[in-house]
Every structure is written in structure tokens, then in C-alpha cells.
């Protein structure tokens, strides 16, 4: 497995420049006060399609187009954000997209795919169905997280963070299949190459959807024994990948798990204090802080990577109404 | 009445630099698609205290401190956002703040004042009570919108917009007492001084809280005959002021009104499509677009100024749950 390099990240950033939202790095006075640290937010819920996923999908497609190999169409499997991201990117490039999604996918994510002209096949056999359809139609399967160009695209999130705040003490990154933390940790290490590895990168995944922790423990990206399921639907990847596991092993300091109650309890407080509509997957970093699972030193600069905002409308109504 | 100048705005921007959030200008692909124009969002819900109001309050206090006249304490009257903003700014400067608010103020705004150490007096006689308390304690009354330094501070929102997008075709700005649109329109005209006045600035206020429309119609900032009241609680100013009326007369192209149903109907769509938690006051520009009250040319660049995010929790639960 080759790790994503600073050059890969620079090429990805150049491809995406002007096509996506340059998300800011926002200081949260409220969360800073609450935790006695400087809390910065990277709000990828404000990205086109409502999540960081479009960075990876668009970079992977543009990389193939640059290489003269724009496919006839593209296919992927996803809880929804990668599906919407692929649909958006495919529409930009003028090719069709078909996405396999689980039958219980969040409605906001289903609607996002349709909005961008994607075709959805609902199935529990996500990977097999995706590969079969792609073979039938001559489409390219883009892995939603374990493709090197997808990882490089997600890594542009980290490139921007390090440009806006050159020396954060800690990054808390949601982990599903691991594409985001792979790219972001590669960007952090590339930005700090030659210097001391000052910035800690900590991944957070749901205790009930811990494919990466399982892969780290076993040393291989085999699926965990129980099928992942979480209120953080975007993190319920059935397995990590060889590429993402290698990046996490090389670059990430620790991967923690948080329980469902902690995620649920942190959801509305995050929305209310930051004024950002996020989905539960984006909340795991704050949940880890609230639970005391990470204890940054007083005054440390802590970046919460808010991965997406495609929240269930009924979920938001429930947590907002639960006062 | 002296209008705020480019120099006033530059001084305000210098005072506030590094103390507040430099909010971005975000492109909304979804709203752009929906209206066939380029929609840019200025998300002041992401500002410290959850609204633009802190710009004006902090600038007004710093201007007095720069002049060697930091008061013993400050007082204002407000539906809530100016109250929270004053409390935050006063805490930064180490002086006490007392704010008069209506008994029915939104709970999120009440909590924001307490969070920043402000003292609240609930009263329907907002102005008289505020002046009496300030006189008793020797505090300075800062008008929540009709103070020239407050207007200059709010205008830094416009300075930033024009820096990030030098030639927008249209700005849609929520109007309560008129402090925001006064400062922002002054910034637009200052940025375009000497050139053609290309950018239209249109104010939007609730039909049931139309103090500025009434002032424009009568040529004086007298209170409208019926007491203002709106779901957009932040815009229910009982009157415009001589300073804000003069700025609107000089710089603003038009002030429109939108009805309550249009505001309510646009609230969740704005939150859901932009992933920004905003309060109803911030929604009036989108409501005007949806109602066809403004019809920008195809491809025009339209800036929606999202004034704040201190939404009622039950209100959000209701509109999110109304699917």
C-alpha cells in the first residue's frame, strides 16, 4: 500500500480549487469557554452536497479524466453522503452515476442523490450489487473510502486546516471507513514534514460501528463480528480498507470509540452552540470531549472536524424538542 | 444627521479585527440552483454571540474607550441579540451590562445574556426603564441600532462582503430598527465610491413589524400605529431612528415587507438547504425571493445576509417536525 503524499494532496487541492466551497475554520467562543481550550470548527456540513465526501469523489473522477480515462459512468455504495457526492460530481462531469444504498438510509441523503440526478438501488448487499451493476453497464466502481484519489481528495480538508491554523495541538476526526482521517492525517504529516510531529490526530468512531478499531486490533481490514449500526449512520461502514488501515497505522495517534448515548446527547448542544446543522456523524468528536475520553491541556488548540450536515429531519425535531 | 463614512468603517474594522469571527461568504449550490442565480450567504449566525449585533456593540464601546471615556457600565434595550452582544462586549472590557428585554423574549436569547454575565430587567417599557436604570447607576445607554458607532460596527459586515465579492448585484438585508442595513449600505456605497452604483441594496422587514417602511412613508422615525410583532422577533423594533432612517434614505434602493406565513414557510428550507441554524429574522430575504417580491436577473449574484442564529428550540423542533 502506498500512502498519500504531499504531492498527491497538492494535485487534489489544485483540481478542486474553485469547484468546491473553501470552508472556513471557525472559532467557537462557546465551546472554547466550556472546555477551557481553543475550539476551532471545520464545518464540512457547509460543503457542496452537505459533506466532505464530494472532495474525494470529485478528485477521483477528475484524476481519471486528467489521465484521459473518464469512465462512461460511475458506481459506488454508501450510507448516503458518498452517494450524493458521487451524483454531484458525476453531474459536473456529465456522466451518469448509480449508487447502492441500504434500505433504511436517511431521507435527506436519499433526496440529495435524486437532487443531483443519481440513480439509487436500495439493497443490503451493497458491494456485490454495486459491482454487478457496474460490470453490466461498463461503469467504473469508485470505492467510497479506500481509493487513493478519494483519500487524497478528503485530505484537502486537512490541507485547508493546516493553512488556516499551522499548529493545532489536536484534531478530532470522525471515522467510518477511514477515508477522511486517512487524507487529513496525511495532510497534517505532510505539513509538518521535517519538524516535530506536534499535532495529535485522534479518530473517533461509534462503539457500535467500530470497523477501524477492529482492523487496528486484528491488523487487517476484516469486518467486525457484529454488523455496524449507529445513530451516526454515516460512520456505520461495514469494514475498513487496506489503504485506510495503512494510513491510520502510519499517521494517527489513536482511535477512540463513543457510545450511542454520548453521541445523541451531544447532538443538539453542538447544533445549538455552533449554529451549524450537523448530522450525528459529525458529533463524535464533541461527544469524546464531553465524555472526558480526550483531555487536551488547558489552552490547547483543538480542531473538531464536522464531517457533514445531512441530518434526519425527524431526528433534529426530536433532539430540539427534547428540552 | 451625519452618515457613516468609509473612514468610520475602516476604523471599526480595525478595532474589531482579531476580536470577532471573520465570517465567510459561502456559495449555496442548492439555493443557486433553485433560483437560477448565484446565491451567496453571509452567515452572521456564526458570529460570536450568534448574531451580527456584537460588531456594533463592541465597536461602540471600543470607540469610547479609545477616546478615554470607557463608561462605568452600559445599558441597552433589546429583543435579545443586542442584549447578548452588549453582555459579551462588556465582559471583554471588564464592565457591567444591564439590558431591558420584553417578558416574552426567546429563551435562547435570555440564556445568551446570562452566559456572558449580563443582568436582565424584563419590562414592556423598554426605553424608559433602560434610561432610568442607567441614570441611577451612572451607566452609558447604548442605543441598540441608532448609535453612529453601532452602525459603523454593523457596517463591517458589509466591508467583508465587498472584500470577498467586489461586485454583487443584489444584497438582501433584514431590517428591524435599521442598524444593520444602515452600516452595510454605507459600506457598499463606500466600496463603490467613484464607480457606478451597481449593487442594489434591498431591505426586508416583516409586514407586521414594519417600522422602517412606516418611517420611509412618513419621512420621520415615528412609531407605526400598531405595535410590531413577528415570528422574526429580532426585527420587531418599535421604531426606526433618525440615524438609520437617514442611511436608508441615502443608500438603500427599496424596503420590502414579507408576511408571517412566508417567513415561517422559508425557515426550515433555509436551515435544511444551507445547513446553518438561523433564527426567523435571518430568513426574510429568502422569503422575499420565494414570494417573487424580488426578481434578480438570471445569473445575478445575490447575497443573503443571515443576521443571526439564536432560534427558539421549540420553534426549530416545530418546523423540523412539520414534514
Interface residues (C-beta under 8 A of the other chain):
Chain A: X21 X22 X23 X24 X26 X27 X29 X30 X43 X45 X46 X48 X49 X50 X88 X108 X115 X268 X271 X272 X274 X275 X276 X277 X278 X309 X313 X314 X316 X317 X318 X320 X321 X323
Chain B: X21 X22 X23 X24 X26 X27 X29 X30 X43 X45 X46 X48 X49 X50 X88 X108 X115 X268 X271 X272 X274 X275 X276 X277 X278 X309 X313 X314 X316 X317 X318 X320 X321 X323
